[in-house]
């Protein structure tokens, strides 16, 4: 290779290095930023995970402490003093309602269940269960027409607690002296797919008690 060619190659290489250095000076911060974001994101995920775990642990410990109260009134009051959000709030309301029922405090129980049933951010299954339990807890302190109106949507096809809602509607028919309607409703429960053995036994027993034949169409 001649000296002129060697010189040209050296100059070309120098220009290439200068361009490369200029590129890194201008854009070198981008890879660094990407690395920072990746590392920072991983650290934030771990921090959030740890925070959520700690919050769940604290909530569980608080609920366990409240439930350990032997007196139903004290247990209900301890649960009412706790605070939670989202699904945890719904779970807390269900537990509060159960403790309040044991304590004979129907008002607190129905209020807790109403809070779940009215929360549109919760899964439909939570809301339906709360609405169903609300009717059961209220019992005859709630007008039959109001109970029927609350139960009918829950008894529609595809709703998660349809058979249980149908049972409550049948019991309202019994309460009203409508034996034929009650028997029809109890028989409809027996035709529902996935009916639990316990509910099947209750429906069969009620049909017999009302003078019907469970096997008859």
C-alpha positions in Angstrom: 0.0 0.0 0.0 1.4 3.4 -0.9 1.9 6.2 1.6 -0.9 8.3 0.0 -3.3 5.3 0.3 -2.3 4.7 3.9 -2.8 8.4 4.7 -6.2 8.4 3.2 -7.2 5.3 5.2 -6.0 6.9 8.4 -7.9 10.1 7.7 -11.0 8.1 6.8 -10.7 6.1 10.1 -10.3 9.3 12.0 -13.4 10.8 10.4 -15.3 7.7 11.2 -14.2 7.8 14.9 -15.1 11.5 15.1 -18.6 10.8 13.7 -19.0 7.9 16.2 -17.9 10.0 19.1 -20.2 12.8 18.0 -23.1 10.4 17.7 -22.5 9.1 21.3 -22.1 12.7 22.6 -25.5 13.5 21.0 -27.4 10.3 21.6 -25.5 8.4 24.3 -27.9 9.4 27.0 -30.7 7.3 25.4 -29.2 3.8 26.2 -28.4 5.1 29.7 -32.0 6.3 30.2 -33.3 3.0 29.0 -31.1 1.2 31.5 -32.2 3.5 34.3 -35.9 3.0 33.4 -35.5 -0.8 33.3 -33.7 -0.9 36.7 -36.0 1.7 38.2 -39.1 -0.1 36.9 -38.0 -3.4 38.4 -37.2 -1.7 41.7 -40.6 0.0 41.8 -42.4 -3.3 41.1 -40.5 -5.0 43.9 -41.3 -2.1 46.2 -45.0 -2.1 45.3 -45.1 -5.9 45.7 -43.6 -5.6 49.1 -46.0 -2.8 50.1 -49.0 -4.8 48.9 -47.9 -7.9 50.8 -47.3 -5.8 54.0 -50.8 -4.2 53.6 -52.4 -7.6 53.1 -50.6 -9.0 56.1 -51.7 -6.0 58.2 -55.3 -6.3 57.1 -55.4 -10.0 57.7 -53.9 -9.6 61.2 -56.4 -6.8 62.0 -59.4 -8.9 60.8 -58.1 -12.0 62.7 -57.8 -9.9 65.9 -61.3 -8.6 65.5 -62.7 -12.1 64.9 -61.0 -13.4 67.9 -63.4 -11.4 70.1 -65.7 -13.9 71.9 -68.5 -11.5 72.4 -70.6 -10.9 69.2 -71.1 -7.3 70.0 -67.4 -6.7 70.6 -66.6 -8.6 67.5 -69.0 -6.5 65.4 -67.6 -3.3 66.8 -64.0 -4.3 66.2 -64.8 -5.1 62.6 -66.6 -1.8 62.1 -63.6 0.0 63.4 -61.4 -1.4 60.6 -61.0 0.3 57.2 -60.3 -1.2 53.8 -60.9 -0.5 50.1 -62.0 -2.4 47.0 -62.5 -6.2 47.4 -61.1 -6.1 51.0 -63.8 -3.6 51.9 -66.4 -6.0 50.6 -64.9 -8.9 52.6 -64.9 -6.7 55.7 -68.5 -5.7 55.1 -69.6 -9.3 54.8 -67.8 -10.2 58.0 -69.3 -7.2 59.8 -72.7 -8.2 58.6 -72.2 -11.7 59.9 -71.0 -10.5 63.3 -73.8 -7.9 63.5 -76.4 -10.6 62.9 -75.0 -12.7 65.7 -75.1 -9.6 67.9 -78.8 -9.0 67.0 -77.9 -5.8 65.2 -79.9 -6.1 62.0 -79.5 -2.4 61.1 -75.7 -2.6 61.0 -75.8 -5.9 59.1 -78.1 -4.6 56.4 -76.2 -1.4 56.2 -72.9 -3.3 55.6 -74.6 -5.5 52.9 -76.1 -2.5 51.2 -72.7 -0.9 50.9 -71.4 -4.0 49.0 -74.5 -4.3 46.8 -74.3 -0.6 45.8 -70.6 -0.6 44.9 -70.4 -0.8 41.1 -66.6 -1.3 41.2 -67.0 -4.7 42.8 -67.5 -8.0 40.8 -71.2 -8.8 40.1 -71.0 -12.0 42.2 -70.1 -9.9 45.3 -73.0 -7.5 44.7 -75.5 -10.3 44.1 -74.4 -12.2 47.2 -74.8 -9.0 49.3 -78.2 -8.3 47.9 -79.3 -11.9 48.6 -78.0 -11.9 52.1 -79.6 -8.5 52.7 -83.0 -10.0 51.9 -82.3 -13.0 54.2 -81.1 -10.9 57.1 -84.0 -8.4 56.8 -86.5 -11.2 56.8 -90.1 -10.2 57.5 -89.0 -6.8 58.6 -88.8 -6.1 54.9 -92.1 -6.0 53.0 -92.7 -9.1 50.8 -93.1 -6.9 47.7 -89.7 -5.3 48.4 -88.1 -8.7 48.9 -89.6 -10.0 45.7 -88.4 -7.0 43.8 -84.9 -7.4 45.1 -84.8 -11.2 44.4 -86.2 -11.3 40.9 -83.1 -9.9 39.2 -81.0 -12.3 41.2 -83.1 -15.3 40.0 -82.6 -14.5 36.3 -80.8 -17.0 34.2 -77.0 -16.8 34.4 -76.9 -15.0 37.7 -74.5 -16.7 40.2 -76.9 -17.2 43.0 -80.0 -17.9 40.9 -81.1 -21.2 42.8 -80.7 -19.5 46.2 -82.8 -16.5 45.0 -85.4 -18.9 43.6 -85.6 -20.6 47.0 -86.2 -17.3 48.8 -88.9 -16.4 46.2 -90.5 -19.8 46.9 -90.4 -19.1 50.7 -92.1 -15.8 50.1 -94.9 -17.7 48.2 -95.2 -20.0 51.2 -95.4 -17.0 53.5 -98.2 -15.6 51.3 -100.1 -18.9 51.4 -99.5 -19.5 47.7 -98.8 -23.3 47.9 -99.2 -23.9 44.2 -96.7 -21.1 43.4 -94.3 -22.3 46.0 -94.4 -25.9 44.8 -93.8 -24.7 41.2 -90.8 -22.6 42.3 -89.3 -25.4 44.4 -89.7 -27.8 41.5 -88.0 -25.3 39.2 -85.1 -25.3 41.6 -84.8 -29.1 41.2 -84.4 -28.6 37.5 -81.5 -26.1 37.8 -78.0 -27.4 36.9 -75.5 -27.5 39.6 -77.9 -27.3 42.5 -76.2 -28.2 45.7 -77.3 -31.4 47.5 -78.4 -29.3 50.5 -80.6 -27.1 48.5 -82.0 -30.1 46.6 -82.9 -31.7 49.9 -84.6 -28.5 51.2 -86.6 -28.0 48.0 -87.7 -31.7 48.0 -88.7 -31.5 51.7 -90.7 -28.3 51.1 -92.5 -29.8 48.1 -93.6 -32.8 50.2 -94.5 -30.6 53.2 -96.7 -28.5 50.9 -98.5 -31.6 49.7 -96.8 -31.9 46.3 -94.9 -34.7 44.6 -91.3 -34.0 43.8 -91.4 -36.5 40.9 -94.5 -35.1 39.3 -94.2 -32.7 36.4 
